[in-house]
Amino acid sequence: MIMRKSIEERKRSIERRLNGPIAQDFSQPMLAASNIDYELAERTRAISHGGIGLVHRLVAEIGLAEAIDRRVHVLKIHLPYHESDHVLNIAYNAICEGRCLEDIELRRNDEVFLDALGAQRIPDPTTAGDFCRRFRCAGQIDQLQDAFDDARLRVWAKQPEAFFSQATIDMDGRAKASGQDQAGDCPQAGVRCTEVEERGGGRVCLPADEVQKGVPDDRDPQKHQRGKGREAVVRRDTVLLLHHQ
């Protein structure tokens, strides 16, 4: 309560300052500071990204770190970091305006940042890069996404009934609802479909330029593109299943 009053008073103070009358002396520039003293406090310490502690607290409340460690297994031993330590380390670096893994070094050398996370240390940039390279297949990425979904369900469980009245899902542009379109004219402007694959109550349209009949799969230059289309349908079904839980 005291903190809230203090914040409100500071807001009123800056409003009075910005909306008040302008000084009549225009002979000097407005930026006229002269003597500024700097002191290094012995007991008070500051952090550039003060909200990181609240972010980590939220992560704990929704069980995200626990879900990551339960789902993702790319480390043989934990000396000393777990999978969640690496994932959160990279995520927190981005939250704190880090543009690359090397910026993690700035966080590692910020003692107040480490204290906000309750950590003795965090992985250095080289270790973070090594962790990323341990993901060798799409299945391991899916395991990480599953961990995110586990935490997402816990967040949804705390929402009011009105929250579930409508859900907006961004879908792959080639996934089409079944029963609406037949092979031939595709609802995608300018695309002529020559194949329609039924998958789980939906379909994926394969444009004519992506279908080469009679070409063996191992030499089909469009095989990868068709695979992406089928994968989109599988992922769509996964997302729909998640939203029905």
URLIN-V196501 format. One record per residue. N is the residue number from 1. PSI is psi as a letter, one per 20 degrees, with the letter a starting at -180 (* if undefined). OMEGA is omega in whole degrees, 0 to 359 (none if undefined). D_LAST is the distance of its C-alpha to the last C-alpha in Angstrom with 1 decimal. Layout:
((N;PSI;OMEGA;D_LAST) (N;PSI;OMEGA;D_LAST))
//
This chain:
((1;g;179;38.7) (2;g;179;41.7) (3;g;180;39.8) (4;g;178;38.5) (5;h;179;42.0) (6;g;180;43.4) (7;g;179;40.9) (8;h;179;41.7) (9;h;178;45.4) (10;h;176;45.2) (11;g;179;43.5) (12;h;181;46.4) (13;g;181;48.9) (14;h;176;47.8) (15;g;178;47.7) (16;h;182;51.3) (17;g;183;52.3) (18;h;183;51.0) (19;i;181;52.0) (20;r;180;55.3) (21;q;180;58.7) (22;p;179;59.7) (23;q;185;62.6) (24;i;182;65.9) (25;o;181;67.1) (26;j;183;66.2) (27;i;181;68.7) (28;q;176;66.2) (29;q;181;62.8) (30;h;179;59.7) (31;n;189;58.5) (32;k;180;61.4) (33;q;183;60.2) (34;f;183;63.0) (35;o;178;62.6) (36;p;180;59.2) (37;p;178;59.0) (38;p;178;56.2) (39;q;176;55.7) (40;o;183;53.5) (41;q;181;52.0) (42;h;186;52.2) (43;h;182;49.4) (44;p;179;47.1) (45;q;183;44.9) (46;r;179;42.8) (47;q;183;39.7) (48;h;183;39.2) (49;m;187;35.4) (50;h;182;35.0) (51;i;185;31.3) (52;h;177;30.4) (53;g;178;30.5) (54;h;177;27.9) (55;g;181;25.7) (56;h;177;25.9) (57;g;177;25.3) (58;g;178;22.0) (59;g;180;21.1) (60;h;184;21.9) (61;h;182;20.0) (62;j;176;16.6) (63;k;183;17.5) (64;g;181;17.8) (65;g;179;21.0) (66;g;180;19.9) (67;h;179;16.9) (68;g;181;19.4) (69;h;179;21.8) (70;h;186;19.5) (71;h;189;18.3) (72;p;180;21.4) (73;n;178;24.7) (74;i;178;27.6) (75;p;179;30.2) (76;h;178;32.3) (77;r;181;33.4) (78;n;180;32.7) (79;n;353;36.0) (80;i;192;35.1) (81;q;173;32.0) (82;r;180;28.5) (83;h;180;26.0) (84;h;178;24.4) (85;g;181;28.0) (86;g;182;28.6) (87;g;181;25.4) (88;h;178;25.8) (89;g;179;29.5) (90;g;180;29.1) (91;g;181;26.6) (92;h;177;28.8) (93;g;178;31.8) (94;g;179;30.3) (95;h;181;29.4) (96;k;174;33.0) (97;k;174;34.3) (98;p;183;35.0) (99;i;180;35.6) (100;r;181;35.9) (101;h;180;35.5) (102;h;180;39.1) (103;i;176;38.3) (104;h;181;36.6) (105;h;177;40.1) (106;h;180;40.5) (107;h;182;37.7) (108;h;182;39.1) (109;j;177;42.5) (110;o;185;41.2) (111;h;180;41.6) (112;h;176;40.0) (113;g;179;36.9) (114;h;179;36.7) (115;h;179;37.2) (116;h;179;34.4) (117;i;182;32.0) (118;k;185;33.9) (119;p;174;34.8) (120;h;179;38.2) (121;r;175;37.6) (122;q;181;35.1) (123;q;178;35.2) (124;r;183;38.0) (125;h;180;37.6) (126;g;179;38.9) (127;h;178;36.5) (128;g;178;33.5) (129;h;178;34.7) (130;h;178;35.0) (131;g;180;31.4) (132;h;182;30.3) (133;i;178;32.5) (134;i;174;30.8) (135;o;189;27.8) (136;i;180;29.5) (137;r;181;26.8) (138;h;181;23.7) (139;h;179;21.7) (140;h;174;22.5) (141;h;178;21.4) (142;h;177;18.0) (143;h;177;17.8) (144;g;178;18.6) (145;h;177;15.9) (146;h;178;13.3) (147;g;177;14.8) (148;g;181;14.4) (149;h;177;10.7) (150;g;179;10.6) (151;h;180;12.8) (152;g;179;11.0) (153;h;178;7.9) (154;h;177;10.8) (155;g;180;12.5) (156;h;183;9.9) (157;h;181;9.9) (158;j;184;13.7) (159;q;177;13.8) (160;r;183;15.5) (161;h;182;14.4) (162;h;181;16.3) (163;h;186;14.3) (164;j;182;11.6) (165;h;180;14.5) (166;q;177;14.5) (167;p;178;13.0) (168;p;183;15.6) (169;p;175;15.0) (170;o;185;18.2) (171;r;173;18.6) (172;p;186;21.4) (173;i;183;24.3) (174;i;179;24.9) (175;p;184;21.7) (176;q;179;22.6) (177;p;181;21.1) (178;q;178;22.7) (179;i;183;25.3) (180;h;185;26.7) (181;q;178;28.9) (182;r;177;31.2) (183;p;184;32.9) (184;d;180;35.6) (185;p;181;35.1) (186;q;178;32.0) (187;i;174;30.5) (188;p;185;31.0) (189;p;174;34.4) (190;j;182;37.2) (191;p;177;35.2) (192;o;183;36.3) (193;p;176;33.8) (194;i;175;35.4) (195;q;173;32.3) (196;p;181;29.0) (197;p;178;26.5) (198;p;179;23.8) (199;o;170;20.5) (200;l;178;17.3) (201;j;178;18.2) (202;a;180;19.7) (203;r;173;22.8) (204;p;181;24.6) (205;p;179;28.1) (206;o;180;30.7) (207;q;185;33.7) (208;h;182;37.1) (209;i;179;38.2) (210;j;181;35.4) (211;o;179;36.3) (212;n;182;39.4) (213;q;175;40.2) (214;i;179;42.3) (215;p;180;41.6) (216;q;183;40.5) (217;h;185;37.1) (218;i;178;38.8) (219;j;181;41.1) (220;o;182;38.9) (221;i;181;38.8) (222;j;182;35.8) (223;g;182;33.7) (224;g;181;31.8) (225;g;179;31.0) (226;h;178;29.7) (227;h;178;27.6) (228;h;179;26.0) (229;g;178;25.2) (230;h;180;23.6) (231;h;179;21.6) (232;h;179;20.3) (233;g;179;18.9) (234;g;180;17.1) (235;h;177;15.7) (236;g;180;14.7) (237;h;178;12.7) (238;g;180;11.0) (239;g;179;10.2) (240;h;178;9.0) (241;g;179;6.6) (242;g;183;5.4) (243;i;177;5.5) (244;i;180;3.8) (245;*;none;0.0))
//
